[in-house]
Amino acid sequence: MIVVENVKKNYGKQTVLGGVTFELYPQEVLALMGPSGSGKTTLLRVVAGFEKPDGGRVCIDGIEVSSATHVAPPHKRKLSMVFQDLALWPHMTVEEHLEFVIRKNGMTKSAARDEIDRILECVCLEVFQGRYPHQLSGGERQRLAIARSLASSPSYLLMDEPFSNLDERLKEELQQLLLSLSQKTGIGTIYVTHNTREAFAVAKRVAFIDQGVLLGIDDNRRL
């Protein structure tokens, strides 16, 4: 479980996060929704370990990973992040993206091959493994970004408006993929969006944030 407890973040005199508290349970998709500038991406970066909080703390599976005095590095947090711009490596093929992450974790070449095949099958990219990012469609690049995030075997996934630039058909297709992956892998996911329809399409619970304040959490299972 990820526990975010009274997290605060300031940039100079500007308060970006004013004491945010929530939990993410294993296997859950939690949408973090709010308008542009509400603090949701900053909050995601604090959870990921890219930003240091000015107050409060973040705990992952009972271990404190962020506070005003201590920040564990991102690779020590059992999580992966899918950025809004995807940050794919243009000189690597689909297969090489996954192999780089998997072999970095010390897996043997034979085991890595099996793991690559398994992940590509999960995201329906088996026939594209030899292609480079510029040879993929927008939806295929999104699938590659998700596949790369899975290659490190995370317990939790952080997604920063990953489908915002796609048309509605592709967006709905990838939302279904995300739900399927959550059920298959058991990975907990924090999904940042400003779109109400999108938030309720992918998440069991939706947390609303505005001006750095968590306004409330709706349980989508009751709706």
Order of alpha helices (4+ residues) and beta strands (2+ residues): beta-beta-beta-alpha-beta-beta-beta-alpha-alpha-alpha-beta-alpha-beta-alpha-beta-beta
